[in-house]
Amino acid sequence: MLEIEMKFPVADFAVVEERMRRWGVKPGAPLDEADHYFNAPDRDFARTDEALRLRRIGEQNRLTYKGPKQGGPAKTRTEIELALAPGADTADALCRLVAHLGYSAVAVVRKRRIPYHLQKDGFALEVCCDAVEQLGCFVEVEILAPPEQRSHAEQTLLSAARELGLEKPEPRAYLQMVLASRGE
C-alpha cells in the first residue's frame, strides 16, 4: 500500500473542526502517540529518506517501515505496518532487539492526535488534528491506496485539503522538524 499524505501547519484546529461538523463527521477519541524512530546500521535513513518507527498509542504498539518519498504533489511512500503485542514490555523488548541489530534510537516524537474518518471519492480519508510537542499544531490528511490508484488518491487528497481551507503544506516529517528544532 501507498501512504499518500499532506500536513499543514495551523494556528488552531477551529476551521477544520467546524468543517468536519458541517460534513457530519464526528471526531474519534483523542490519542496520545509516542513515535520512537531508529536509524539503520548500514545506511542513514535521513539520507535514504526512509523511516523505521515504533508507535505507542497507550498500550498499543505498532512497528512501521516507510520507504523513500516518491515525488508528486503529496508525500507518497510505501508503508508497511505491523501490529505488535500490547504493553510496555513489548515496546522495551523491541527497542532492545533493534539495538542488538545495530539500530540506534534517533528521537521520540510525541503528539496528541484527534482523528476524523470519512469516505471521499471511494477512498477512506483520515484527517488528523495533531498537537505536536515542540512543534505546534498541524492538520494531516491521509489516504492509503494501492499503487494503481495513486493518481486518483492524490487528486482526492488535494481536493479534500482545499475544501478544508488548508494551505501551504509542510513537506517535512515531524521527525525532521523535531531534529531541526534541536539543531540536528
Backbone as CSV, one residue per row, in Angstrom:
resi,resn,N_x,N_y,N_z,CA_x,CA_y,CA_z,C_x,C_y,C_z
1,MET,0.835,-1.187,0.000,0.000,0.000,0.000,0.874,1.242,0.000
2,LEU,0.329,2.283,-0.559,0.994,3.580,-0.526,0.303,4.464,0.500
3,GLU,1.114,5.156,1.281,0.609,6.184,2.168,0.734,7.494,1.391
4,ILE,-0.390,8.165,1.206,-0.421,9.423,0.471,-0.940,10.465,1.453
5,GLU,-0.083,11.435,1.795,-0.467,12.366,2.850,0.098,13.759,2.611
6,MET,-0.524,14.701,3.286,-0.023,16.074,3.347,-0.308,16.570,4.755
7,LYS,0.594,17.424,5.243,0.349,18.040,6.541,0.479,19.544,6.398
8,PHE,-0.290,20.248,7.207,-0.376,21.695,7.111,-0.262,22.310,8.499
9,PRO,0.636,23.272,8.685,0.673,23.970,9.970,-0.562,24.861,10.084
10,VAL,-1.149,24.910,11.281,-2.322,25.751,11.524,-2.151,26.447,12.865
11,ALA,-2.800,27.603,13.003,-2.762,28.319,14.282,-3.577,27.560,15.330
12,ASP,-4.710,27.004,14.895,-5.544,26.171,15.765,-6.390,25.276,14.868
13,PHE,-7.231,24.464,15.482,-7.996,23.474,14.726,-9.437,23.910,14.438
14,ALA,-9.807,25.130,14.805,-11.204,25.553,14.755,-11.823,25.429,13.354
15,VAL,-11.128,25.874,12.319,-11.695,25.845,10.962,-11.942,24.406,10.511
16,VAL,-10.983,23.530,10.755,-11.127,22.130,10.354,-12.219,21.452,11.179
17,GLU,-12.252,21.705,12.477,-13.292,21.110,13.320,-14.682,21.547,12.869
18,GLU,-14.828,22.814,12.529,-16.121,23.315,12.050,-16.500,22.668,10.719
19,ARG,-15.553,22.537,9.819,-15.830,21.895,8.527,-16.239,20.440,8.732
20,MET,-15.562,19.755,9.619,-15.919,18.362,9.910,-17.349,18.280,10.446
21,ARG,-17.713,19.193,11.349,-19.083,19.206,11.881,-20.080,19.402,10.744
22,ARG,-19.802,20.344,9.834,-20.708,20.598,8.709,-20.816,19.391,7.787
23,TRP,-19.737,18.624,7.682,-19.763,17.413,6.857,-20.410,16.245,7.593
24,GLY,-20.754,16.453,8.858,-21.371,15.382,9.650,-20.384,14.347,10.152
25,VAL,-19.106,14.715,10.253,-18.069,13.785,10.688,-17.712,14.107,12.139
26,LYS,-17.823,13.092,12.982,-17.506,13.263,14.402,-16.042,12.896,14.658
27,PRO,-15.423,13.582,15.613,-14.028,13.237,15.928,-13.941,11.892,16.630
28,GLY,-12.831,11.208,16.393,-12.536,10.000,17.152,-11.995,10.386,18.508
29,ALA,-11.779,9.406,19.340,-11.208,9.663,20.666,-9.795,10.208,20.517
30,PRO,-9.424,11.191,21.328,-8.047,11.706,21.280,-7.045,10.594,21.590
31,LEU,-5.924,10.618,20.866,-4.880,9.618,21.018,-3.576,10.301,21.420
32,ASP,-2.926,9.777,22.429,-1.593,10.245,22.791,-0.601,9.273,22.169
33,GLU,0.184,9.767,21.213,1.110,8.923,20.470,2.553,9.300,20.793
34,ALA,3.382,8.266,20.914,4.821,8.463,21.071,5.484,7.639,19.975
35,ASP,6.123,8.325,19.037,6.777,7.680,17.903,8.276,7.625,18.153
36,HIS,8.796,6.409,18.319,10.216,6.166,18.567,10.868,5.827,17.228
37,TYR,11.808,6.659,16.783,12.466,6.470,15.483,13.861,5.891,15.669
38,PHE,14.227,5.041,14.707,15.532,4.370,14.729,16.251,4.609,13.411
39,ASN,17.576,4.574,13.479,18.396,4.667,12.273,19.105,3.328,12.080
40,ALA,19.305,2.964,10.820,19.882,1.666,10.474,21.404,1.685,10.628
41,PRO,21.987,0.522,10.872,23.447,0.452,10.985,24.154,0.479,9.629
42,ASP,23.442,0.133,8.563,24.074,0.008,7.246,23.805,1.166,6.308
43,ARG,22.916,2.079,6.689,22.639,3.261,5.873,21.953,4.304,6.756
44,ASP,22.070,5.556,6.359,21.481,6.656,7.110,20.090,6.928,6.554
45,PHE,19.065,6.638,7.347,17.699,6.844,6.885,17.413,8.306,6.540
46,ALA,18.097,9.236,7.158,17.912,10.647,6.800,18.344,10.885,5.355
47,ARG,19.374,10.167,4.903,19.853,10.313,3.517,19.011,9.507,2.523
48,THR,18.561,8.316,2.945,17.790,7.464,2.032,16.303,7.789,2.067
49,ASP,15.901,8.690,2.972,14.515,9.135,3.097,13.583,7.992,3.512
50,GLU,14.087,7.130,4.397,13.290,6.036,4.930,13.043,6.285,6.418
51,ALA,12.175,5.475,7.008,11.935,5.582,8.440,11.575,4.217,9.003
52,LEU,12.068,3.947,10.206,11.659,2.789,10.987,11.189,3.342,12.321
53,ARG,9.929,3.018,12.669,9.308,3.665,13.817,8.536,2.654,14.652
54,LEU,8.639,2.799,15.956,7.754,2.119,16.891,6.764,3.166,17.361
55,ARG,5.487,2.970,17.049,4.450,3.902,17.507,3.752,3.287,18.703
56,ARG,3.716,4.054,19.793,2.994,3.657,21.004,1.771,4.546,21.128
57,ILE,0.611,3.927,21.150,-0.652,4.630,21.377,-1.256,3.987,22.618
58,GLY,-1.058,4.634,23.756,-1.460,3.994,25.002,-0.668,2.707,25.153
59,GLU,-1.363,1.589,25.277,-0.716,0.278,25.413,-0.442,-0.383,24.057
60,GLN,-1.017,0.156,22.979,-0.812,-0.432,21.651,0.594,-0.144,21.145
61,ASN,1.141,-1.099,20.395,2.452,-0.960,19.775,2.347,-1.333,18.306
62,ARG,2.931,-0.506,17.442,2.970,-0.792,16.008,4.364,-0.482,15.486
63,LEU,4.896,-1.403,14.700,6.179,-1.194,14.054,5.904,-0.813,12.603
64,THR,6.510,0.287,12.140,6.251,0.791,10.795,7.550,1.059,10.061
65,TYR,7.595,0.605,8.808,8.654,0.981,7.874,8.025,1.900,6.844
66,LYS,8.696,3.017,6.550,8.270,3.932,5.499,9.401,4.042,4.493
67,GLY,9.073,3.776,3.226,10.063,3.857,2.160,10.296,5.291,1.724
68,PRO,11.234,5.485,0.800,11.540,6.834,0.310,10.319,7.488,-0.341
69,LYS,10.261,8.800,-0.234,9.189,9.553,-0.891,9.303,9.370,-2.399
70,GLN,8.141,9.303,-3.058,8.093,9.025,-4.484,7.851,10.257,-5.341
71,GLY,7.805,11.431,-4.765,7.589,12.645,-5.544,6.123,12.873,-5.825
72,GLY,5.819,14.047,-6.343,4.435,14.403,-6.635,3.935,15.447,-5.665
73,PRO,2.670,15.849,-5.823,2.132,16.942,-5.007,1.930,16.570,-3.537
74,ALA,1.747,15.289,-3.279,1.583,14.820,-1.899,2.789,13.959,-1.533
75,LYS,3.001,13.796,-0.241,4.071,12.903,0.200,3.541,11.476,0.036
76,THR,4.155,10.727,-0.878,3.718,9.373,-1.194,4.878,8.431,-0.980
77,ARG,4.629,7.357,-0.250,5.681,6.384,0.018,5.061,5.041,0.378
78,THR,5.852,3.985,0.188,5.440,2.667,0.640,5.401,2.670,2.161
79,GLU,4.360,2.045,2.716,4.264,1.921,4.167,3.913,0.482,4.500
80,ILE,4.690,-0.097,5.404,4.430,-1.438,5.905,4.314,-1.325,7.413
81,GLU,3.174,-1.736,7.957,2.953,-1.598,9.397,2.539,-2.941,9.985
82,LEU,3.110,-3.254,11.132,2.808,-4.496,11.837,2.316,-4.177,13.241
83,ALA,1.201,-4.783,13.622,0.739,-4.670,14.998,1.574,-5.611,15.853
84,LEU,1.996,-5.121,17.000,2.763,-5.924,17.949,1.906,-6.174,19.182
85,ALA,2.358,-7.075,20.026,1.666,-7.304,21.292,1.618,-5.994,22.075
86,PRO,0.578,-5.795,22.865,0.477,-4.544,23.619,1.423,-4.508,24.817
87,GLY,1.605,-3.305,25.347,2.298,-3.125,26.610,3.717,-2.619,26.516
88,ALA,4.158,-2.071,27.642,5.500,-1.501,27.744,6.580,-2.565,27.612
89,ASP,6.315,-3.791,28.081,7.323,-4.851,27.977,7.639,-5.157,26.518
90,THR,6.610,-5.192,25.668,6.827,-5.441,24.240,7.625,-4.302,23.617
91,ALA,7.266,-3.064,23.942,7.986,-1.907,23.398,9.450,-1.943,23.826
92,ASP,9.692,-2.223,25.091,11.072,-2.298,25.588,11.846,-3.419,24.889
93,ALA,11.202,-4.573,24.716,11.860,-5.704,24.050,12.204,-5.353,22.600
94,LEU,11.302,-4.670,21.904,11.591,-4.277,20.523,12.781,-3.312,20.489
95,CYS,12.805,-2.348,21.383,13.930,-1.403,21.418,15.253,-2.127,21.676
96,ARG,15.245,-3.107,22.569,16.463,-3.887,22.828,16.852,-4.711,21.602
97,LEU,15.855,-5.315,20.942,16.113,-6.132,19.755,16.781,-5.316,18.657
98,VAL,16.207,-4.142,18.330,16.790,-3.354,17.238,18.159,-2.809,17.630
99,ALA,18.369,-2.528,18.919,19.696,-2.088,19.365,20.715,-3.205,19.175
100,HIS,20.329,-4.437,19.475,21.233,-5.577,19.263,21.537,-5.785,17.786
101,LEU,20.635,-5.372,16.913,20.855,-5.479,15.471,21.657,-4.296,14.923
102,GLY,22.008,-3.358,15.791,22.822,-2.230,15.373,22.057,-0.953,15.093
103,TYR,20.748,-0.968,15.260,19.962,0.242,15.041,20.137,1.173,16.230
104,SER,20.095,2.460,15.959,20.241,3.430,17.044,18.971,4.267,17.166
105,ALA,18.641,4.615,18.395,17.495,5.492,18.647,17.848,6.900,18.175
106,VAL,16.910,7.537,17.486,17.143,8.879,16.941,16.410,9.929,17.764
107,ALA,15.108,9.731,17.947,14.286,10.702,18.669,12.927,10.082,18.941
108,VAL,12.199,10.709,19.859,10.808,10.349,20.122,9.971,11.586,19.810
109,VAL,8.973,11.409,18.960,8.049,12.488,18.611,6.736,12.197,19.336
110,ARG,6.313,13.144,20.165,5.079,12.965,20.941,4.007,13.929,20.439
111,LYS,2.803,13.386,20.328,1.702,14.239,19.876,0.377,13.777,20.460
112,ARG,-0.551,14.712,20.536,-1.949,14.429,20.856,-2.678,14.533,19.525
113,ARG,-3.335,13.448,19.121,-3.978,13.363,17.796,-5.477,13.172,17.969
114,ILE,-6.237,13.987,17.238,-7.688,13.791,17.172,-8.008,13.410,15.728
115,PRO,-8.402,12.146,15.511,-8.655,11.683,14.141,-10.116,11.854,13.722
116,TYR,-10.292,12.090,12.442,-11.609,12.098,11.802,-11.519,11.131,10.630
117,HIS,-12.535,10.292,10.465,-12.547,9.328,9.364,-13.782,9.547,8.506
118,LEU,-13.564,9.606,7.194,-14.674,9.786,6.270,-14.344,9.124,4.937
119,GLN,-15.360,8.996,4.112,-15.210,8.459,2.763,-15.277,9.623,1.783
120,LYS,-14.391,9.608,0.807,-14.401,10.652,-0.226,-13.921,10.029,-1.527
121,ASP,-14.727,10.121,-2.548,-14.377,9.614,-3.879,-13.916,8.162,-3.858
122,GLY,-14.525,7.344,-3.007,-14.187,5.930,-2.954,-12.989,5.590,-2.076
123,PHE,-12.436,6.562,-1.390,-11.281,6.332,-0.518,-11.652,6.576,0.940
124,ALA,-11.011,5.827,1.830,-11.084,6.112,3.257,-10.089,7.238,3.520
125,LEU,-10.596,8.368,3.933,-9.781,9.554,4.174,-9.679,9.759,5.678
126,GLU,-8.452,9.979,6.152,-8.238,10.292,7.558,-7.719,11.719,7.656
127,VAL,-8.382,12.508,8.479,-7.952,13.878,8.771,-7.609,13.898,10.250
128,CYS,-6.382,14.296,10.575,-5.925,14.298,11.970,-5.507,15.694,12.388
129,CYS,-6.010,16.100,13.536,-5.565,17.339,14.163,-4.502,16.952,15.178
130,ASP,-3.258,17.319,14.888,-2.104,16.907,15.691,-1.509,18.093,16.442
131,ALA,-1.461,17.995,17.760,-0.718,18.942,18.592,0.597,18.248,18.930
132,VAL,1.682,18.689,18.290,2.971,18.007,18.377,3.881,18.763,19.339
133,GLU,4.391,18.030,20.354,5.311,18.646,21.310,6.474,19.279,20.563
134,GLN,6.868,20.450,20.967,7.992,21.217,20.419,7.685,21.873,19.076
135,LEU,6.583,21.485,18.411,6.346,21.979,17.048,5.070,22.787,16.877
136,GLY,4.013,22.460,17.594,2.760,23.173,17.445,1.667,22.338,16.803
137,CYS,0.737,23.022,16.142,-0.469,22.385,15.607,-0.358,22.151,14.105
138,PHE,-0.803,20.972,13.689,-0.802,20.581,12.276,-2.068,19.796,11.981
139,VAL,-2.520,19.889,10.740,-3.592,19.027,10.259,-2.990,18.147,9.183
140,GLU,-3.158,16.842,9.369,-2.636,15.869,8.419,-3.812,15.208,7.715
141,VAL,-3.719,15.119,6.392,-4.750,14.486,5.572,-4.093,13.298,4.890
142,GLU,-4.702,12.096,5.024,-4.037,10.887,4.546,-5.015,9.908,3.900
143,ILE,-4.516,9.251,2.865,-5.220,8.148,2.205,-4.213,7.016,2.044
144,LEU,-4.644,5.785,2.309,-3.863,4.594,1.965,-4.489,4.013,0.709
145,ALA,-3.661,3.782,-0.313,-4.192,3.311,-1.593,-3.199,2.387,-2.275
146,PRO,-3.703,1.470,-3.103,-2.789,0.642,-3.894,-2.102,1.500,-4.953
147,PRO,-0.922,1.091,-5.403,-0.168,1.901,-6.372,-0.959,2.283,-7.625
148,GLU,-1.809,1.399,-8.108,-2.551,1.700,-9.342,-3.611,2.792,-9.150
149,GLN,-3.916,3.153,-7.898,-4.896,4.221,-7.633,-4.227,5.504,-7.129
150,ARG,-2.912,5.570,-7.244,-2.168,6.697,-6.687,-2.662,8.042,-7.215
151,SER,-2.756,8.202,-8.502,-3.131,9.486,-9.088,-4.509,9.940,-8.599
152,HIS,-5.471,9.033,-8.630,-6.823,9.366,-8.172,-6.812,9.723,-6.682
153,ALA,-6.051,8.967,-5.895,-5.964,9.236,-4.460,-5.329,10.606,-4.190
154,GLU,-4.283,10.942,-4.942,-3.649,12.264,-4.776,-4.635,13.383,-5.085
155,GLN,-5.401,13.239,-6.150,-6.372,14.273,-6.513,-7.457,14.401,-5.443
156,THR,-7.891,13.271,-4.904,-8.892,13.286,-3.832,-8.333,13.985,-2.596
157,LEU,-7.096,13.687,-2.263,-6.461,14.292,-1.103,-6.311,15.809,-1.295
158,LEU,-5.846,16.223,-2.455,-5.696,17.661,-2.730,-7.041,18.379,-2.666
159,SER,-8.070,17.761,-3.202,-9.404,18.345,-3.166,-9.895,18.483,-1.728
160,ALA,-9.705,17.450,-0.924,-10.127,17.497,0.480,-9.389,18.603,1.234
161,ALA,-8.092,18.734,1.000,-7.307,19.781,1.673,-7.846,21.166,1.309
162,ARG,-8.125,21.383,0.032,-8.690,22.685,-0.397,-10.026,22.942,0.278
163,GLU,-10.888,21.918,0.296,-12.213,22.069,0.911,-12.116,22.347,2.408
164,LEU,-11.052,21.890,3.029,-10.835,22.143,4.452,-10.174,23.496,4.704
165,GLY,-9.829,24.211,3.627,-9.196,25.514,3.771,-7.727,25.437,4.146
166,LEU,-7.096,24.297,3.873,-5.689,24.123,4.232,-4.800,24.618,3.107
167,GLU,-3.784,25.383,3.476,-2.856,25.971,2.510,-1.428,25.748,2.989
168,LYS,-0.501,25.886,2.096,0.934,25.825,2.396,1.325,24.549,3.148
169,PRO,1.362,23.423,2.447,1.740,22.175,3.109,3.171,22.200,3.631
170,GLU,3.388,21.477,4.706,4.720,21.288,5.283,5.248,19.966,4.745
171,PRO,6.317,20.000,3.932,6.799,18.759,3.319,7.606,17.864,4.265
172,ARG,8.137,18.431,5.349,8.982,17.637,6.243,8.147,16.765,7.171
173,ALA,8.728,15.642,7.555,8.124,14.773,8.561,8.296,15.415,9.935
174,TYR,7.446,15.014,10.876,7.586,15.528,12.232,8.992,15.255,12.773
175,LEU,9.532,14.086,12.481,10.885,13.769,12.944,11.891,14.787,12.425
176,GLN,11.826,15.115,11.142,12.760,16.098,10.572,12.617,17.447,11.273
177,MET,11.384,17.841,11.557,11.163,19.128,12.217,11.682,19.119,13.650
178,VAL,11.475,18.014,14.371,11.982,17.925,15.746,13.504,17.982,15.744
179,LEU,14.138,17.221,14.843,15.613,17.243,14.768,16.116,18.642,14.412
180,ALA,15.445,19.326,13.474,15.855,20.682,13.104,15.704,21.642,14.287
181,SER,14.648,21.450,15.080,14.453,22.325,16.240,15.549,22.130,17.288
182,ARG,16.175,20.954,17.279,17.282,20.660,18.195,18.631,20.991,17.569
183,GLY,18.614,21.502,16.336,19.858,21.842,15.654,20.573,20.659,15.054
184,GLU,19.853,19.578,14.819,20.466,18.367,14.252,20.123,18.208,12.779
